[in-house]
Amino acid sequence: MATVTNGDKVSGDKEPGGNEPAAKKPVEVVLTKERLLGKESRWRRFGEPVPAGGSLNEDGTPDYGLFGPGSVVWEVLLHPATIVFHNSVQAFMQTKYKPIHAGIRDRDPIVRKGRAGTLTFFDSFERLQRNAGMHAPMWLGDTATAKLMAKHLHNIHKRVAGDVIDVGEPELGGYAASEPRDAMWAALTEMHPMLRVYEAFAFRGGKLPRRLPAETRDQFMLESSAYVRLHGVPVDDEIPTTMAELAALYEKYDELFGDTETMNISPDAGDDYQKMMAKVMIENFHISQVRAIGPLMIQAVLFQLPTSGLLSRKVRQSIGQSALKQKIAVLSSKLVLPIVFLMQQPPIERYFMRLMWGPDGVHLIESARALHKQALADRSAATAA
């Protein structure tokens, strides 16, 4: 295992006077293909997840979990475009909700690694990599699997709380990831971007990507409300079940969305945490980490402008884009469609599916696709009859 010591003395080099220095924890900088891909343990928390339909309800019917075959959520989620791009658009959208951004800044393990001087490009990639794979059991598993993973994430999020969202806007107050407001928005900023990326990037039926009918979009939000409640959100009068209700909710919480010049400033350390992390990753760079930098750039950097273009005008305004840049962003989301088309073709989609969703995620996706295809065929046959 190759390590770096960030310039510190290593064990065995004595300080003047014979005192042994406290060496920093070695950093594993060499990245192999096997380590990049990861094993099931990178995503598993309760053993192998049970796919939707893999168990029975008390009445003997298949347990399809939160959504199930034939649902609009599965139609959206299981498309290759969503499998490839959902992770990047979700990460982009979630960091525009200031309490989530603050929680990452103050409590995320990769930030702690940065402050310890041990952060690498692979660590940042692996943090993004685990995201989709750990959500798949909630979207594509049976009810017990979904509840177990939701409970696990809720327990982790209990520690993600702070008194300051933005040092430049103290009037915003604090954040608490496991409390109803922030838990609700964590779920909504996973589901709504899923719909937007599907409508903007999913080639289907031999046609260009296009918006779904209004009633189908409302059905997506109605189904998504079950996922919001899974996270322990009891505020039923706030959980949106239509696109109009979601738009009203964005308006109500408008001040909590966007970017500011001070969002990156750590309330405790007083520095820009992203600059700090970038500095440490560069210091710990090894040529083998290019294996992680490429996918990291694709998932988190290169598509940022098109990603902002496929989201709503309200989002683009909240992050400070000028009218001209908004037009450029929307145009860029159209200009990248040839690349997007290629990336959702089977060989490339398969690569990103394994890389970003993990072995269990691949199994859950394939199982759900088979069920969904059969449900749609049955529905079509029933309609024809």
N, C-alpha and C positions, 0 to 999 in steps of 0.2 A: 504494500500500500504506500503510494507516494504521499508525502505530507509537506506542508509548508509551515513556517513558524512566524510569518509576518514580521521578520526582522528581529524578533526577540531572541535572547540567548536561549539555547536549548540546554536540556539537562546535561550537566557535566561541565559547563562553562561557569566558573565561579566568579562572583562579584569580588571586588577588592576586599580583603579582610577575611576571605574564605567562606563568606555566606553563600548558600545555595539559592539561586534565583527561582522564582515561581514561574515555570515555563507555561506558555499558553497551550491549551489543548491542541494537538496536531489537527490539521485540516486535510481531509482526503480530497485531493484535487484531480487525480486521474479518473476519468469517467469512461467506463467500458460500455459497449452496446447493451450488455446484459443488465447492467446497473441502470442505464437510461430507461429501458423498457419496464423494469421492475417485476417483482413476483406478486402473486395474489395478496400477500400480506401487506403490501403497500396500501391497499384499499379496504381489505377485510377488517371488520371489528367484531363480528359475532359468528365466525365460521362462514361457510359458503352460503350466499344469499339464496333464498327460495324464489324462483321466478313466479310471476303472476300466472295463476292457473296450476301451479305446482303443488297446491294443497287444497283442502276442501273446507267449506264453511260448515257450521253445525247442521245445516239442512242438507248437506251432501252435495251442494253445488260447488263448482270451482271457485276458489278465492282468487279473484283477479286484482286485488289490491285497490289502490285509490282510483284508477281510471279504467283500465281494461281495454280489451279489443273492441274496435269500432268507435272509440272515443275520439274527440277532436284532438285532445292532448297527445294521444299516441300517434295520430296522423301527422301532427306537427313534429313531435319529438323524433320519431323514427325515420324521418326523411334524411338521406345522406347529407344534405346541406346543413341541417341542424346538428347532426353528429359531428361534422367537421368544424363548424363555426360557433356553435352555442357557447362553448367555453370562453372564447375571446369576447363575444358580445356581452355575455353575462358579467365577466370581470370588468369590462369597460363601464357598464351601467351601474354596477354595484358601487364602484368607487365614486360615482357621481352623487350617491346618497351619503351625505356628510357623516352621519353617525357610523356607517360601515367603514368609511375611509378612516375615521378617527380610531375605530377599534383595531384596524390593521396597523395603523401608525403606532399605537400605544401598546398593543398586546400580542401581535402576531409573532409566532416563533421565529420567522425568518428575520424580523427586525431585531429580535434578541440576539440572533446569530451575528447580525451585522455589528451590533454593539460589542459583541464578544470577539470580533475580528475573525470569525470562522466562516462567514457566508461565502458561498460560491454561486456561479451562474446556474449550476445544477440545482442547488437548493431552491432558487427562485422558480426554476422550471418545475421541479418536483412539487412545489406548493400549488402551482396552477394545475399540474397533472392530476393531483389527487381530487381536485374539486369536482369534476364531472363524475368520476368513478364512484365517489362516495355519495353522490346524489342519485345515481342510477337505481340503487335498491329501493329508494322511496318512490320513484316514478314507475319502475318496472317490476318490482317484487310483489310478493303477496302481502297481505295486511300486516302480519306479524313482522316480516322483514322491514317493511316501511316504518312501523312504529319503533322498532329497535334502533334503527339508524337515526330517526328523528330524536329519540330520547338521548342517544349518545351525543349528537350535535348540540342539543339543548344544554346538556350538562357542561360541555366545553364552553359554550357561550355564556354560561353563568359567570365565568371569570373575565369576560370581555365587557368591561364597564369602566367608565371614567367620568370625571366632573367637567371636562372641557372638550367640546366638539371642535372648536376652532378658536385659537388664542386671539385671532383678529375679530371674532364675533362672540364675545363672552355671553351675550344675551341669548344665544342658542341653548345654553345650558349643557347638560351632560348626555351621556348615552348609556344604554344597557342592552346588549344584544339579545338577552333572553326575555326581556320585557315585551309586552304586546306591541307597542308601536314599532320598535326596531325589528322584532321578529317578523311582523307582518310585512314590512318593507323588504326584509331579506328574501322572503318567499316571493313577493311580487316582482322584485328585480331579478329573479331567476326565470319566472314564468313569462312575463311580458316580453323581455328580449328574445325569448324562444320563439314567440309568435312573430315578432318583427323580422328576425333573421330568416325565418321560413318564408314569409311573404316577399322578402326582398331578394333572396338568394336561391330558393328552391325551384329548380326546373322540374315541371311535372306535367304529365299528359302531353309531352312533345311541345309544350308552350313555354314562353318566358315566365319568369317569376311574376306573381301578381297578388294583389290583396284578396283575401277571402271575403265572401259575402258577409254582410253585417250580422246576420243571424248566426252564422258559423263562428264569427269572432266573439259574439256574446256567449255562445255555448262553450267556447274555450275558457272564458273567464269564469263561467259558472262551474265548470269542472275543476278549474284551478283553485277555487275557494276551498275545496276539500284539502288541498295541499297546504294552504295557509293555516287552516284549523289544525292540521297535523302537528304544526309547530307550537301548539299551545296558545294560539291567539283566540281569546274569548270574545273579542269585540265584534260580534256578528254584524252589528249595524254599520261597521266600517269596512268589513271585508267585501270588496266589490264582486258583483256577479255579472256585470255587464261592462262593456267598454266605456259607456257614459259614466258609470259610477267610478271606474278607475280614473278617468279624466278629472272628475271632480275631486278625487282623493289627491291626485298630483297637485291640483290647485290649492287644496287645503294645506298641504305640507310643502309648498313651493320653496320656502326659505331653507329647507333642509336639503335641497338639491343644488348641485353646481360645484364649481371650483373657485377657490380664492387664492390669493398670493400667500396666505398664512396657513392653509390647511395642512401643509407638510411639516409645519413647525411643531416639534415635540414639546408639550407643556412642561415636561420634566427636564429634558436635556437642553432644550432651547435651540436645537439645530434642525436642519432640513433632513428628515430621515431618509428620503429617497437619494439625496446626494451622498449621504453617509453610506448607504448600502451599495451604491454604484462604486464608490471608492474602494470599499472592502472587496467587492467581487473582482474588480480589476487587479487588486493586489494579490488575490488568490487564483488568478487565471492560470490555466494550463491548456495547452493546445487541444487536448482531448475533449475539453468542455465545449468545443464547437458543436459536438453532437447535441448538446442541450441548447446552445445559443440559437441554432437554426430554427428548431420548432418553437422556441420561446419568442423569437422575433415574429414568426408567422402568427402565433396565437395572441401575442400581446402588444405588438408594435406596428408591424407593416400594414395591418388593416384598420388602424385606429381611425383614419380619416373616413374611409368608406363605412366603417361601423357607425360613426356619428351621423353619416348621411342616411343610414337606414332607420335610425331612431327618429323620434318626433322632433318637430321644430322647437317645441318647448325645451327639450333636452339640450339641443344645440344652443339655444339662447342662454340656458342656465350655466353652460360651461364657457360663456363669454365669446362665442364665435360671432364675428361681424356678419352683416347681411351677405357680403361677398363670399366670405369663407363658408357660410352655410350653403350657398349655391354650389360652391366648389365641392363641398362634402357630398351633397346629393348627387352631383354629376359623377363624382368618383365612385359612388356606390353602383352606378350604372356601367361605368367604364371597366370596372373589374369583373364584370359578369363572365367574359370568356375564361378568365382564370378560375373564377368560382365554379364554372361549369366543369372544368377539368378536375378540380379538387374534389368534386362529389362523385366522380366516376369510381367504379368498384376498387381498383387497385390502390388508389390514393386514399379513398375513404377508409378502406380496410386498414391502412397504415395508421391513420389518425385515430381510428376507433380503438385499435390495440394500444396505441401510445397514450392517448388521453383518457380512455375509459377503463383500461385494465382488462385482464382476462375475464373476471367475473362480469364486467360491464359488457364485454363482447357477447358472452353467453346470454345475458339478460336481454340484450338488444335483438339477437337472433331469435330467441324464443318468442319475444313479444311480436316481432315482425311476422312470424309464422301464424300466430294467433290472430293478429290484426288482419292479415291478408285473407284468412278464412272467414273472419267475421264480415268483412266487406263483400266477399263473394256470396255469402249466405244472404246478406242484406239485398244485394243486387238480384239474386235469384227470387227472393220473396217479393220484391217490387215487380219483377217481370211477371210473376205468377198472379 
